Amino acid sequence: MPSLLKSLVLAAAASAAFGAIPAQAASDCSAQRGCAAKFCHIENDIAAAQAQNNTRREAGLRKALAEAKANCTDSRLQSQREADVREKQSKVAERESELKQARAKGKQDKIDKAQRKLDEAKAEYDAALAELNR
């Protein structure tokens, strides 16, 4: 996934996690799909940055919005999201294999660690699937 898209996804996730996006503003984007939804989320993040007087974040988000508007196409965004889903699916399979090996060795601490990693990989996969359908 290109670094710009990763940055945007991380910024949106961080904003949502810290409650920076008002519930109303976040729901305004729910009916939109593809690039339009992406633009909407960035615009919500810009509004949140303005509300917090965070001029550096606002400037960065404005730059991200301009780049997204210049480069985003729904087909490209869809193919990037599909690639991300395949990558996460592969990671889940890898983690399942690691868990199987840990169970074969029988050490509970290794099993627990492998299970945690598998759970994290499944959560990332589920998030990528949700993003694919957004």
C-alpha positions in Angstrom: 0.0 0.0 0.0 1.5 3.4 -0.9 2.7 5.4 2.0 0.2 8.2 1.4 -2.7 5.8 1.8 -1.1 4.2 4.9 -0.7 7.7 6.4 -4.2 8.6 5.7 -5.6 5.4 7.1 -3.4 5.8 10.2 -4.4 9.4 10.6 -8.1 8.6 10.3 -7.8 5.7 12.8 -5.9 7.8 15.3 -8.4 10.6 15.0 -11.3 8.1 15.5 -9.6 6.5 18.4 -9.1 9.7 20.2 -12.5 11.1 19.4 -11.2 13.9 17.3 -13.9 13.3 14.7 -17.3 14.4 16.0 -19.9 11.6 15.7 -22.0 13.7 13.3 -19.2 14.5 11.0 -18.0 10.9 10.8 -21.5 9.7 9.9 -21.8 12.2 7.1 -19.4 10.1 5.0 -21.2 6.8 5.5 -23.2 7.1 2.4 -20.2 7.8 0.2 -18.0 5.2 -1.5 -14.5 5.1 -2.9 -12.6 8.3 -3.4 -15.5 10.5 -2.3 -15.6 8.8 1.1 -11.8 9.2 1.3 -12.1 12.9 0.6 -14.9 13.3 3.1 -12.9 11.6 5.9 -9.9 13.9 5.2 -12.2 16.9 5.2 -13.6 15.8 8.6 -10.1 15.4 9.9 -9.3 18.9 8.7 -12.3 20.3 10.5 -11.2 18.5 13.7 -7.7 19.9 13.4 -9.1 23.4 12.9 -11.3 22.9 16.0 -8.2 21.9 18.0 -6.1 24.8 16.5 -3.6 22.2 15.3 -2.3 24.2 12.3 0.5 21.7 11.4 -1.9 18.8 11.2 -4.4 20.9 9.3 -1.7 21.8 6.8 -0.6 18.2 6.4 -4.2 17.1 5.9 -4.8 19.8 3.3 -1.8 18.6 1.4 -3.0 15.0 1.7 -6.4 16.1 0.4 -4.9 17.8 -2.6 -2.8 14.8 -3.4 -5.8 12.5 -3.0 -7.9 14.6 -5.2 -5.2 14.7 -7.8 -4.4 11.0 -7.8 -7.3 9.0 -6.4 -9.5 7.0 -8.8 -12.1 4.5 -7.6 -10.6 1.7 -9.6 -7.0 2.3 -8.2 -8.3 2.7 -4.7 -10.3 -0.6 -5.0 -7.3 -2.5 -6.4 -5.1 -1.1 -3.5 -7.7 -2.3 -1.0 -7.9 -5.7 -2.6 -4.1 -6.0 -2.5 -4.2 -5.1 1.2 -6.9 -7.8 1.9 -4.7 -10.4 0.1 -1.7 -9.3 2.2 -3.6 -9.5 5.4 -5.1 -12.9 4.4 -1.6 -14.2 3.8 -0.5 -12.9 7.2 -3.4 -14.8 8.9 -2.3 -18.0 7.2 1.3 -17.4 8.3 0.1 -16.8 11.9 -2.1 -19.9 11.8 1.0 -22.0 10.8 3.0 -20.4 13.6 0.3 -21.3 16.1 0.2 -24.9 14.8 3.9 -25.2 15.3 3.7 -23.7 18.8 1.0 -26.2 19.7 3.2 -29.0 18.4 6.0 -27.9 20.7 3.6 -27.8 23.6 5.0 -24.7 25.4 2.0 -22.7 26.7 3.8 -19.3 26.6 4.7 -19.8 22.9 1.1 -21.0 22.2 -0.3 -17.9 24.0 2.0 -15.6 22.1 1.2 -17.2 18.7 -2.5 -17.0 19.5 -2.2 -13.2 20.3 -0.4 -12.7 17.0 -3.1 -14.6 15.2 -5.8 -12.6 16.8 -4.1 -9.4 15.8 -3.7 -10.6 12.2 -7.4 -11.6 12.1 -8.4 -8.1 13.4 -6.2 -6.4 10.7 -7.8 -8.7 8.1 -11.3 -7.9 9.2 -10.4 -4.1 9.1 -9.0 -4.5 5.6 -12.2 -6.3 4.5 -14.4 -3.5 6.0 -12.2 -1.0 4.2 -12.6 -2.9 1.0 -16.4 -2.6 1.2 -16.3 1.1 2.1 
